[in-house]
């Protein structure tokens, strides 16, 4: 499942307020997750941010050219 900036914001709000239950998405894609601890929430948040940052990072392409002289 791909995380979004909205998912990150929802988890950050929950951490700030002390809530362990977080609602992600809306409509048919809505899901509710209850975390066991603050530590678990912080680890998931770090994973989410890493995944989203990787998805936003520009891909690198290397072009190699050889001359036969």
C-alpha positions as CSV (number, residue, x, y, z in Angstrom):
1,X,0.0,0.0,0.0
2,X,1.3,3.4,-0.9
3,X,1.3,6.1,1.8
4,X,0.4,9.7,1.1
5,X,1.1,13.0,2.7
6,X,-2.4,13.0,4.1
7,X,-1.7,9.7,5.8
8,X,1.5,11.2,7.3
9,X,-0.4,14.2,8.5
10,X,-3.1,12.0,10.1
11,X,-0.6,10.0,12.0
12,X,1.3,13.1,13.2
13,X,-2.0,14.6,14.5
14,X,-2.7,11.4,16.4
15,X,0.8,11.4,17.9
16,X,0.4,15.0,19.0
17,X,-2.9,14.4,20.7
18,X,-2.0,11.1,22.3
19,X,-4.5,9.1,20.3
20,X,-3.6,5.6,19.3
21,X,-6.4,5.1,16.8
22,X,-5.9,6.7,13.4
23,X,-8.2,6.9,10.4
24,X,-6.6,6.8,7.0
25,X,-8.2,7.5,3.6
26,X,-11.9,8.1,3.0
27,X,-14.9,6.4,1.3
28,X,-14.2,2.9,0.2
29,X,-10.5,3.2,0.9
30,X,-11.0,4.3,4.5
31,X,-9.3,2.2,7.2
32,X,-8.9,2.6,10.9
33,X,-5.7,1.4,12.6
34,X,-5.1,1.2,16.3
35,X,-1.5,1.2,17.3
36,X,-0.1,-0.6,20.4
37,X,2.3,2.2,21.5
38,X,3.8,5.6,20.8
39,X,7.0,3.8,19.8
40,X,5.2,1.8,17.1
41,X,3.5,4.9,15.8
42,X,6.9,6.8,15.5
43,X,8.4,3.8,13.7
44,X,5.5,3.6,11.2
45,X,5.7,7.4,10.7
46,X,9.4,7.2,9.9
47,X,8.7,4.3,7.4
48,X,5.9,6.4,5.8
49,X,8.0,9.5,5.4
50,X,10.9,7.4,3.9
51,X,8.5,5.8,1.4
52,X,6.9,9.0,0.4
53,X,10.2,10.8,0.1
54,X,11.5,8.0,-2.1
55,X,8.4,8.2,-4.3
56,X,9.0,12.0,-4.7
57,X,12.7,11.8,-5.4
58,X,13.7,12.3,-9.0
59,X,14.9,9.1,-10.6
60,X,18.5,9.2,-11.8
61,X,19.5,8.2,-15.3
62,X,23.1,7.6,-16.4
63,X,24.0,7.9,-20.0
64,X,27.4,6.5,-21.0
65,X,29.0,7.2,-24.3
66,X,32.1,5.5,-25.8
67,X,34.1,6.7,-28.8
68,X,36.1,4.3,-30.8
69,X,39.2,6.1,-31.9
